[in-house]
Amino acid sequence: MERGYLYGFALLQIFTSLYPAIAERSSTFANGDALTRLEFLPLMVTSIYCAIGVIWAFLKLSVLYLREMF
């Protein structure tokens, strides 16, 4: 599961790199304002993805610690 999470960083990097180009291209179309208003979307997705990893690591280390303790 951890290896899949690490591979997900490659997808996250692709998304955060391509999002500005996609938002710029969509703004030329008829209702393309929606993507340009979400300029902080890559930052939010990165924060949520990293938060999931931190919570997973905390829970896994907590379980290891409690098993060793008892």
Secondary structure as a PSIPRED ss2 file (coil, helix, strand):
# PSIPRED VFORMAT (PSIPRED V4.0)

   1 M C   1.000  0.000  0.000
   2 E H   0.000  1.000  0.000
   3 R H   0.000  1.000  0.000
   4 G H   0.000  1.000  0.000
   5 Y H   0.000  1.000  0.000
   6 L H   0.000  1.000  0.000
   7 Y H   0.000  1.000  0.000
   8 G H   0.000  1.000  0.000
   9 F H   0.000  1.000  0.000
  10 A H   0.000  1.000  0.000
  11 L H   0.000  1.000  0.000
  12 L H   0.000  1.000  0.000
  13 Q H   0.000  1.000  0.000
  14 I H   0.000  1.000  0.000
  15 F H   0.000  1.000  0.000
  16 T H   0.000  1.000  0.000
  17 S H   0.000  1.000  0.000
  18 L H   0.000  1.000  0.000
  19 Y H   0.000  1.000  0.000
  20 P H   0.000  1.000  0.000
  21 A H   0.000  1.000  0.000
  22 I H   0.000  1.000  0.000
  23 A H   0.000  1.000  0.000
  24 E H   0.000  1.000  0.000
  25 R H   0.000  1.000  0.000
  26 S H   0.000  1.000  0.000
  27 S C   1.000  0.000  0.000
  28 T C   1.000  0.000  0.000
  29 F C   1.000  0.000  0.000
  30 A C   1.000  0.000  0.000
  31 N C   1.000  0.000  0.000
  32 G C   1.000  0.000  0.000
  33 D H   0.000  1.000  0.000
  34 A H   0.000  1.000  0.000
  35 L H   0.000  1.000  0.000
  36 T H   0.000  1.000  0.000
  37 R C   1.000  0.000  0.000
  38 L C   1.000  0.000  0.000
  39 E C   1.000  0.000  0.000
  40 F C   1.000  0.000  0.000
  41 L H   0.000  1.000  0.000
  42 P H   0.000  1.000  0.000
  43 L H   0.000  1.000  0.000
  44 M H   0.000  1.000  0.000
  45 V H   0.000  1.000  0.000
  46 T H   0.000  1.000  0.000
  47 S H   0.000  1.000  0.000
  48 I H   0.000  1.000  0.000
  49 Y H   0.000  1.000  0.000
  50 C H   0.000  1.000  0.000
  51 A H   0.000  1.000  0.000
  52 I H   0.000  1.000  0.000
  53 G H   0.000  1.000  0.000
  54 V H   0.000  1.000  0.000
  55 I H   0.000  1.000  0.000
  56 W H   0.000  1.000  0.000
  57 A H   0.000  1.000  0.000
  58 F H   0.000  1.000  0.000
  59 L H   0.000  1.000  0.000
  60 K H   0.000  1.000  0.000
  61 L H   0.000  1.000  0.000
  62 S H   0.000  1.000  0.000
  63 V H   0.000  1.000  0.000
  64 L H   0.000  1.000  0.000
  65 Y H   0.000  1.000  0.000
  66 L H   0.000  1.000  0.000
  67 R H   0.000  1.000  0.000
  68 E H   0.000  1.000  0.000
  69 M H   0.000  1.000  0.000
  70 F C   1.000  0.000  0.000
